[in-house]
Amino acid sequence: MRVSEKIIEGLLWLSAVITILITAGIIWVLLSESISFFQVVSLAEFLTEDEWTPLFAEKEFGILPLVAGTLLTTAIAIAVALPLGLTIAVYLNEYAHARMKQIVKPMLEVLATIPTVVYGFFALTVVTPFLQTLIPSLAGFNALSAGIVMGIMIIPMISSLSEDAISSVPRSLREAAYGMGSTRLQTSFGVMVPAASSGIVVSVILAISRAVGETMIVAIAAGQQPRLTLNPLVPIETITTYIVQVSLGDVPQGSLEYKTIFAAGITLFVFTFALNNLSFWIKKKYQEKYD
Amino acid sequence: MTNSDINRLKDKAFQVFGIFCTFIGLVVLAVFLIDIIVEGITRIDWDFLTNLPSRRASRAGILTAWVGTLWILVLTTLIAFPLGVAAGVYLEEYGRKNRLNNFIEINIANLAGVPSIIYGLLGLEIFVRQMNLGGSLLAGALTLSLLILPIIIVTTREAVKAVPRSVRDGSYALGASKWQTIWNQVLPASFGGILTGIILALSRAVGEAAPLIVIGALAYVPFTPSSPFDEFTVLPIQIFNWTSRPQEEFLTNAAAAIIVLLVITFLLNGIAVYLRNRQQKKVKW
């Protein structure tokens, strides 16, 4: 009896420890392939060179164009999702009836369940042609359309998490604001949003991390031309798209081109890892200030 | 106009703006679904569901894609379900507050934030190359299992946590051991919540294309897989492939395949929401 209990506990423990092995595996895989990449290409070249052409005859290994593409699409997505998401959060909390909130919140969350390849299709076949009627110089593949659609996708992330943060602000603060004669708008942006700012910041950081790692929308709609630009109207390439592009082609295993996807992968991992840990840190440091 | 009139006006203006923002997302969602249905629905017929892929758009079907998706769903469930539930139960029921368990918790939160394409790179190196599975169904299912493991663990923990102490105390009082209590009382009581989490995780897995492309799943597979070691394709990859082609007819195919994929995704989510509501209504501790 005792023994079998211990065996079961051991097996359960093993399952939990596997999660550490996954992280260790990710770091090991990314590091081991990248290290052999960096034996050929110097880290300085990787970080400062302004061209990325590993698949051409004339090879250049500067990650900056891919990073620029990633940051550009992410910035556009956040520029769409932050104002919309925050307004929705404030509106649902302070203005909407409880019943409406109950209906709208799950409906918005449907946006987050749609597969990203579907969003990519939408960006390419609906949003880009529409934007081209407004901006004739817009290329068929561009950062703008991919970024906007990505922004729509992450609206529920920001609106839901921010709404949770705002609604957990103690009632007394809100009532004090109303007692002073504030309007709902003044109460929201003068008291509630500042009081919930750590939670809102966390939601935005998580949204950024999600946008940085997003793959299929940008792979379909943003193009495959790495270039160091902040122009949203031309084709660019993100880190994630590059990994997909190489995976689709016949790049021989063990070749330098093959190793580039791990070097790109570790760059991506560093970004998202830093963002995720920043959000944990903020959450831990500023949470329960009012309890 | 007095100051307070202006403030009241601003308040009203924001209310209108709030309604506008709330519904713009929903309107976009509606436009988007209608657009896809209009473009794709006429393309869906029996032949489309049962034809093999083809270079000619009008003869191409999604048989290999949806069969592949089904295989992936079943295999991923078989791998991720026991592993995720076991880990969740351990952390909630056995895990003491020590360094290791604390680290495991932070680690799981971190894993949930790793982009899916990174899991693809992990799967490529470990499953495809080291374990020599190639671009097989098994390699794909293993990769996706790791991807959804954090979701299953977190929801399992929440479901187990919701079972009140009194249920465990009652079981212990009757002389049951710890594992007997978990197996006979805690797990049955929390099963609804665990199931909800697994279905949500699967709906995430079903839409993933990026990690499977990285491990080498193909866009063109001329046969339906018959064992876990066969090569495969899935619906999202088929959609991606058709979307990347310049010909208009392939876009119609893509729209039709998207309808099928969305039906599967919404069905899974619907089941999860239904189970969750039923659970919340039925169980009142």
HADDOCK unambig.tbl for C-alpha pairs under 7 A between the chains (distance, minus, plus):
assign (segid A and resid 5 and name CA) (segid B and resid 179 and name CA) 6.40 0.50 0.50
assign (segid A and resid 12 and name CA) (segid B and resid 86 and name CA) 5.05 0.50 0.50
assign (segid A and resid 12 and name CA) (segid B and resid 87 and name CA) 5.76 0.50 0.50
assign (segid A and resid 12 and name CA) (segid B and resid 90 and name CA) 5.41 0.50 0.50
assign (segid A and resid 13 and name CA) (segid B and resid 87 and name CA) 6.77 0.50 0.50
assign (segid A and resid 13 and name CA) (segid B and resid 90 and name CA) 6.02 0.50 0.50
assign (segid A and resid 15 and name CA) (segid B and resid 83 and name CA) 5.64 0.50 0.50
assign (segid A and resid 15 and name CA) (segid B and resid 86 and name CA) 6.03 0.50 0.50
assign (segid A and resid 15 and name CA) (segid B and resid 87 and name CA) 4.87 0.50 0.50
assign (segid A and resid 16 and name CA) (segid B and resid 87 and name CA) 4.20 0.50 0.50
assign (segid A and resid 16 and name CA) (segid B and resid 90 and name CA) 6.87 0.50 0.50
assign (segid A and resid 19 and name CA) (segid B and resid 108 and name CA) 6.63 0.50 0.50
assign (segid A and resid 20 and name CA) (segid B and resid 104 and name CA) 6.49 0.50 0.50
assign (segid A and resid 20 and name CA) (segid B and resid 107 and name CA) 6.64 0.50 0.50
assign (segid A and resid 25 and name CA) (segid B and resid 122 and name CA) 6.91 0.50 0.50
assign (segid A and resid 26 and name CA) (segid B and resid 122 and name CA) 5.56 0.50 0.50
assign (segid A and resid 29 and name CA) (segid B and resid 122 and name CA) 6.29 0.50 0.50
assign (segid A and resid 29 and name CA) (segid B and resid 125 and name CA) 6.66 0.50 0.50
assign (segid A and resid 84 and name CA) (segid B and resid 21 and name CA) 5.65 0.50 0.50
assign (segid A and resid 87 and name CA) (segid B and resid 18 and name CA) 5.85 0.50 0.50
assign (segid A and resid 87 and name CA) (segid B and resid 21 and name CA) 6.80 0.50 0.50
assign (segid A and resid 88 and name CA) (segid B and resid 18 and name CA) 5.99 0.50 0.50
assign (segid A and resid 88 and name CA) (segid B and resid 21 and name CA) 6.19 0.50 0.50
assign (segid A and resid 88 and name CA) (segid B and resid 22 and name CA) 5.30 0.50 0.50
assign (segid A and resid 91 and name CA) (segid B and resid 15 and name CA) 6.97 0.50 0.50
assign (segid A and resid 91 and name CA) (segid B and resid 18 and name CA) 5.29 0.50 0.50
assign (segid A and resid 95 and name CA) (segid B and resid 15 and name CA) 6.86 0.50 0.50
assign (segid A and resid 108 and name CA) (segid B and resid 26 and name CA) 6.70 0.50 0.50
assign (segid A and resid 115 and name CA) (segid B and resid 207 and name CA) 4.61 0.50 0.50
assign (segid A and resid 115 and name CA) (segid B and resid 208 and name CA) 6.83 0.50 0.50
assign (segid A and resid 117 and name CA) (segid B and resid 236 and name CA) 6.28 0.50 0.50
assign (segid A and resid 117 and name CA) (segid B and resid 240 and name CA) 6.44 0.50 0.50
assign (segid A and resid 118 and name CA) (segid B and resid 258 and name CA) 6.60 0.50 0.50
assign (segid A and resid 121 and name CA) (segid B and resid 243 and name CA) 6.44 0.50 0.50
assign (segid A and resid 122 and name CA) (segid B and resid 32 and name CA) 6.88 0.50 0.50
assign (segid A and resid 152 and name CA) (segid B and resid 25 and name CA) 6.68 0.50 0.50
assign (segid A and resid 183 and name CA) (segid B and resid 7 and name CA) 6.95 0.50 0.50
assign (segid A and resid 183 and name CA) (segid B and resid 8 and name CA) 6.63 0.50 0.50
assign (segid A and resid 183 and name CA) (segid B and resid 11 and name CA) 6.51 0.50 0.50
assign (segid A and resid 184 and name CA) (segid B and resid 11 and name CA) 6.43 0.50 0.50
assign (segid A and resid 185 and name CA) (segid B and resid 11 and name CA) 5.19 0.50 0.50
assign (segid A and resid 213 and name CA) (segid B and resid 115 and name CA) 4.83 0.50 0.50
assign (segid A and resid 215 and name CA) (segid B and resid 210 and name CA) 6.47 0.50 0.50
assign (segid A and resid 216 and name CA) (segid B and resid 210 and name CA) 6.53 0.50 0.50
assign (segid A and resid 220 and name CA) (segid B and resid 244 and name CA) 6.73 0.50 0.50
assign (segid A and resid 244 and name CA) (segid B and resid 210 and name CA) 6.95 0.50 0.50
assign (segid A and resid 244 and name CA) (segid B and resid 213 and name CA) 6.72 0.50 0.50
assign (segid A and resid 244 and name CA) (segid B and resid 214 and name CA) 6.31 0.50 0.50
assign (segid A and resid 247 and name CA) (segid B and resid 213 and name CA) 6.42 0.50 0.50
assign (segid A and resid 247 and name CA) (segid B and resid 214 and name CA) 5.13 0.50 0.50
assign (segid A and resid 247 and name CA) (segid B and resid 216 and name CA) 6.73 0.50 0.50
assign (segid A and resid 248 and name CA) (segid B and resid 213 and name CA) 6.91 0.50 0.50
assign (segid A and resid 265 and name CA) (segid B and resid 118 and name CA) 6.42 0.50 0.50
assign (segid A and resid 272 and name CA) (segid B and resid 114 and name CA) 6.70 0.50 0.50
assign (segid A and resid 276 and name CA) (segid B and resid 110 and name CA) 6.63 0.50 0.50
assign (segid A and resid 276 and name CA) (segid B and resid 113 and name CA) 6.54 0.50 0.50
